[in-house]
Amino acid sequence: MNPQIVLVVISCYFLLLFLISWFTSRKVSADTFFTGDRQSPWFLVAFGMIGASLSGVTFISVPGEVGNSNFFYFQVVLGYTLGYFTIAKVLLPLYYRLNLVSIYSYLEDRFGFWSYKTGAFFFILSRTLGSSLRVFLVASVLQLILFDSLGIPFWVSVLITVGLIWLYTHRGGIKTVVWTDTLQTFFMLAAVVVCIILIGNELNFEGVKDYFTAVSNDPRSKIFNWDWKAGTNFFKQFISGAFITIVMTGLDQDMMQKNLTCKNIGEAQKNMFWFTIILVIVNLLFLSLGVMLYLYSETNGISLPAKTDELFPMLATQHFSAFAGIVFVLGITAAAYSSADSTLTALTTSFCIDFLELERKYPAEKRVSIRKKVHLVFTFVMFLVILLFYWINDQSVINSVFIIAGYTYGPLLGLYSFGLFTKWQVQDRWVPYIAVAAPVLAYIISSNSEAWLWGYKFGFEVLILNGLLMFTGLFLLRKK
């Protein structure tokens, strides 16, 4: 693919983002960065959250993973619906009732200082690792199709990537992100639809029926796995999907910060309802694209790459038409920035509110300068973590993201479950130690489960085990 064309497309894309940034950050207060002045239209939040939830992982990794695990990932997606229902009916009313900016402030009211700091720390850890991994995936693709041909090393291209994110979010924050995520979601979904249509044309499909028949008849479109020992068993995947959603959305400052910019709880719940429906359909679309990519490769005798994450980028840039390649570049660029921009905003918010206690300790005139410094520091931290993944990553990124979530979000799951469903108080000073011990024990049990539990193999449900261990530790150290 012509690097000059790619460069022009990406440049125009960023000009559009900067235009949105300028428009949304003209009139901002010291709190606009964190709350968006609580004036975001719910339908914009719902549509923009699609892009932030999916990111480059879904765009590249999910279609490729179809070759390894069929449509089994859709079992996780079905579990998402139960998770989002729980968020809408349990967590959102709590956050709106307490009028929270950082959702982890709840832990201070419920348990105390150390529980509060522990929850915020694990969010920052998990989001920094997970979002850096997502950006790493997309940065690797952009390196392949653009920066290598320009002679720019990977570390420089990553620095440019995160620098641009900082540039268009450092003033408006979440207010800008709500609008840019909407644009990015549109480009990402348009890219998938266009690629499916173009592949169908290459395979001489004549109508929607041909697409449906080709995907449904392919053995890779198998959705359900009933083998109880397998990591992809339906019940494991479904229940894991529900809990993954609760922790990676409902207990995640990044995702909840968007919801909390809605005008009221009614609009926030409406946003969650439509977001859930769209997300299920979109994930099915991505999985169908995976089957189409493999059919295209087999029909044209194209050798498959060693890593499934490389399948879509390889076909789009080396075998599809120039137009399809441009659409892919737009989609992958949108996928990268729709997740990273909101993450940087959420990390900055959490650190400023939860650790620096910006609203309590500093006057309004100092908050902006402190917040800008924190925003810049987290941009640099993300840059370093992306380089770390570049040196060590050796597996499908979709699995890596959920593995990280299983161990880092587990303590949050245990803390919130104990807070919401019991009336006990805890010995607050011991909470950080329990939060470290729970993931360690979960890892030991998961690594030895096949030997200890009659051949049982843990999948994504290690998150539930982790949360249960955290809950148990809090119960054992509760106040009498």
N, C-alpha and C positions, 0 to 999 in steps of 0.2 A: 504494500500500500504506500502511496506517495506521502513521504513525511511532511512535505510542504502543505498538502491538503489537510493533513491531521492538525498541523500547527495553526492553520487558519481557522479550522472548525473550533478548536479549543479556545483560541483567542477571542473569537466572536461570542462563544459561550460565556467566557468570563466577563466580557464587556457587559453582557446582559445581567450577570449577577451583581456587578458593581453598580449598575444602574438601579437595580432593586435595593441594594444596600443604601445608596444615596437617598432614595425616595423614602425608605422606612426609618432612616436615622436623622432626618432633618430636625425633628422636635423630640428630644429625648430628655428624660429626667435622670436622676441618679439611680432610680429603681427600674427604669425601662429595660435595661439589659437583662434583669432577672425575671421580671413579670410580664413584659410586653404591655404594661398598663392595663392588663386583663381586658383587652378589647378585641381579641382575635376571633374572627368568625369561625364557628365550629366546623363548617364544611371544609375550610382551608386546613384546619388542624388535622381533620380526619384524612384528607387526601395526602397531605404532606407527611404524615406519620407512616404512610405506606413505604415511602422511599427510605425514611430513617430506619424502619424495622427491617427492610430487606437488604439494603446496602449492596456493595459489590460482592458480598458472599453469595447472596441469592442469585445475582445476575450471572456470575461465572461458575460458582462452585456447585450449586444445585443442579443445573442442567448436566454438568459433567458427571456428577455423582450417580446419576441414573444408570450409568454403565456398571457401577459397582453394586448398588443396592436397590435397583428398580425404583418403584414409586413409594418405597417404605417410608420415606421422609414425610409423605402426606399423612401418615398416621399421627405424626407429631403435630402437623398443622390442624388436624381435627381436634386434637387436645387443646390447641390454642383457644378454641371457641369457649370451652369451659373456663379457661383462665381469664379471658377477657370479660366474661359474665361476672366472675368473682370480683374483678377490679372495679367494674361499673357499679356493682351493688354494695361492695364492702369498703374498698379502699378510697375511691373517689369521694363518697360522702364524708368519710373521716377527714380527708385532706381539706375539703372545702369548709367543713364545720370549724376546723382549727385555723383556717385562713393561712395556710403554710406557704412559705416561699421555698424552703428546703424541706422535703418530706421527712428527713431524718430528725427534724426538730421534735417530732412525735415521740421518739425514743427517750428524749430528755424528760419530757413531761411524764412519760409512763414509768421509766426505770431510774434515770439519773444521768449524770455527766458522762461516765465512762461508757455506758451503753450507747449513748448518743454519738460519741466520738468513734466508737467501734463500728457502728452502722455506716457512718459517713466515710470512714477509712476504707471499708470493704467495697463500697460503691466506687470510690476513686480508683482503687486497685483494679477492680474488675473492668470498669469502663476504659481505663487507660490501656489495659492489655487487649480487651476485646475489640475496641475501636481501632487501635493501632494495627491489629491483625487484619482488620477489614481494609484499612487504607493500604497496608502492605500488599495485599492481593492485587488491588487495582493499580497501585504504583508500579508493580512488576509488569503488568500488561502495558501500561503507558511507556515504560522503559523499553519494552520489546518493539512496540510499533512506532515510537517517535524518538525518544531520547538517545537510544543506541546509534541510530542513523545520524544524529547530530553530534555524536562524540561526547555526550554529557554523561558522566558517571552516575550510578544509582543514587548515591548520597546527595548529589546536587539536585537531581530531579525530585527527590523526596523533600528536600529543603524548599524547593520552589512550590511544591504541592501544599505543604502545611503553611508556608508563608502566605500564599494566596487566601487560604481559609481564614487565617488571622486577619488579613487585610479587610475582608468584606464583613467580618462579624464583630470587630473590636469596638464599634460604636453602638450599633443597634441591638446586638446580642440576640435574645430569643425573639424579639419583635421582627428582626430581619430574617432569622432562621425559618419562622413560620411561613414566610412568603417564598424564600428561596427553595425550601424543601418541596413546596407545591410545584414549582417549575421543574425541579430535578426529578420528582416522581413522574411527571408527565413525560419527560424525555426518556426515562428509563423504561416505562411501560410501552411507549411508542416504539422503542427500539426492539423490544421483544416481539410485539405484534408484527412489525414490518419484517423481521427476520423469519418468523414462521411463515408468513405469506410468500416471501421470496424463495424459501426452501421448497414450499409446496409447488410453486411454479416450476422450479428446477426438476421436481419429481413428477411433473405433469398431473398434479391434482386439479380437478375441475370445479370443486365446490367444497363447502364446509363438511359435507358427508364424507368426502375422501380423507380429509384431515382426521376426522373423528375415527373412521375405520382403521386408518393406518396406525394411529396411536393406540387404540383399544386392542387391536389384534397383535400388537408387538409384545413379546414376553416380558420386556422391560417395564411395561406399564402395570405390572402386578402391584397392588396396593397393600394387601394384608398378609401378615406373616403370623401364623398361630403357634409356631414352635416356642414353647415357654422358656427354653434354655437360651435362645438366640437373643442378642442384644437388640435386634430389630423386631422383637415380638410386639404384636399390636397393643396389648395392655400396658406393656412397659413404655412404648412410644407415646400412647395416648395420655397416660397419666403424667409422664415426663413432660409432654407438650404443655399440659395445663400448668404444671408447676414452673416450667421454664418461662411461660408467659407472665405468671404472677410475679416472679422475681425480676425478669429482664425488662418488664414493662411497669408493673404495678409498684415494685420496690426500687425502681430505677429513676433517679432524678432527671436523667436525660429525657425519657419518654413522658414522665409525669409533668415535667415543667411545661411542656407544650399544652397538655390538658388543662393545667392550672392557669393558662392565659385566656381560657374561655370566660365568658361573662358571668356564668353561673353554673351550678351543678347540673341543671337540666340540659344545657347545651353540651356540657362535657360528656354526659352519659349518651346523648344522641350521637356525638362524635364517635364514641367507643363502639356503639352499635353498628354504624355504617362502616367504620374502619374494619371491624371483624369480618363482615360479609365480603368486602372488597379484597381483604388480605387472603382469604381462603381461595377465592377465584384466581387471584394473581399467582399464588403459589402453584396451583394446578396448571396454570399457563406456563410457568417456568419449567415444570416437570415435563410437560408436553413438548416444549422446545428441546429438552434433552433428548427425547426419543427421536425427534426430527433431525437433530444433529447427527445422531448415530446412523439413522437411515440414509442420510445424505452421504456420510463417509463410506458406508458399505456399498451404496449404489455406484459411487464414483471411484471405488478402489483406493481410498485415501487411508494411509496408515495412521493409526491412532497414536497420540502422544503418550509419553510415559506417565504423565500426571493428568488426571481427568480435569483438573482446573484449567489446563491449557487447551482443551478441545475447542471451546467456543471461540476464544481469541484467535487460535490458529486458523480455523475455518473462515472466520469473518475477515481476517486481514490478508489471507493468502489464497483463498479459493472462492469467496463470494464476490459479487460485483462491487465496483467502486462505490456505488450508492449504498449498498448494504454495509460496506466497510465504514462509511461516514456515519451511518445510523448507529453502528456498533460503538464507534468512538464517542458519540454523543451520550449513548446509554451508559457506557462504562464510566465516563467522566461524571455524569450525574449521579451514578451509584456511589462513586467515591465520596463526593462532597456532601451528599444528602445525609450521610451518617456522621461524617467527621465534623461538620460545622456545628451541629447540635450537640455533639459530644464535648467539644471544646467549651461551648457555652455552659453546659451542665457542670463540667468539672470546675470551671471558674466559679460558678454559682455556689456549688457545694463547699468549695474551699473557703470562699469569702464569707459565707453565712455560717457554716458549721465550725470552722476552725479559727478564722480571724474575727468572727462575730462582728462583721462590718457594721450592721445596723445598730448594734448595742454600743460599740466602743468608739466609733468615728463619726464626726460631723459630716453632713451631706457634701460639703465642698472637698473633703478628702477621699470620699468613697470612690469617686470615678478614677482618680489617679492610681489608687491601690488596686482597684479591680483591673485596670489595664495592665499593670505589672504582672498580676497573677495570670491573666489571660496569655500574656507573652511567655511566661514560664511554662505553662502547660503545653503551649505550642511546641516549645523546645523539647519537653519531655516526650511528647508523642513522636517527634522526629527521631529521638534516640531509641525508643522502643521499636519503631518500625525497622530501623537498621538492625536491631537485635534479632527480630524475626527473620530478616533477610539472611542472616548468617546461620540460623539453626532450623528453620522450618523444613519439614520433609513429609508432610501429609496433607490430605484434603483440608482446606481451610474451614469448611462448614463444620467438620468434626472438631477441629481445634477450638473454634469459638464456643461450642457447647461444652467441651471438656473444661475449658477455663471457667465458664459460667457455673458448672457443677460444683467446683471447689470454692470459688470466690463469692458466689451469691448464697451458698448454703447457710452461712451464719446469719445473713439478713432474713432468710426464710424462717429460721428458728426463732429469731428475736421477735419478728412481727407476729408470728403465730402465737407465741407465748403471751405477747402483749394484748392481742385481740381476743383470744379465746380462753384466757384465764384471768383471774383477778389477783393472782399472787404478785408480790414484789420480789425482787432478786437482790442478792448481795452485789451491788453494782460494781464494786472494784474488781470482782473476779470475772466479769463478763469478757474483757479482752482475752484472758487466758483460755476461756472456754471456746471463744471464736477462733482461736488458733488451733486448739486441740481437735475440734470437730472435723475440719478438712483433712488433718493428718490421719486421724482414725479412719475417715471415709476412704482415703487413698489406700491405706493398709488393707482394709476389708475388701475393697474393689479389686485390688491387685491379686488377692488370694482367694477370691470368691469361688472360683471353679474347683479348687481343692477343698475348701472348707464347706461349701454349700451344695454339694452333690452335682457339680457341673454347672451351676448357675453362673451366668456371665452378666456383669453389670453393663448397661449402656448409659443413656443420658439420665437414667433414674438415680445415678449416684448423687444428684442434686437433692433428691428426697431423703436419701440416707444421711447426707450431710446435715440437712435441716433438722432431721429427727435426732441426730446426735447433739446438735446445738440445743434443741428443745429439752432433751433429757438432762443435759448438763445444767441448764437454767432451773429445771425442776429440782434437781438434787441440791442445788445451792440456793434455793428460794429461802426467803425469810420465814421463820417459823411464826 
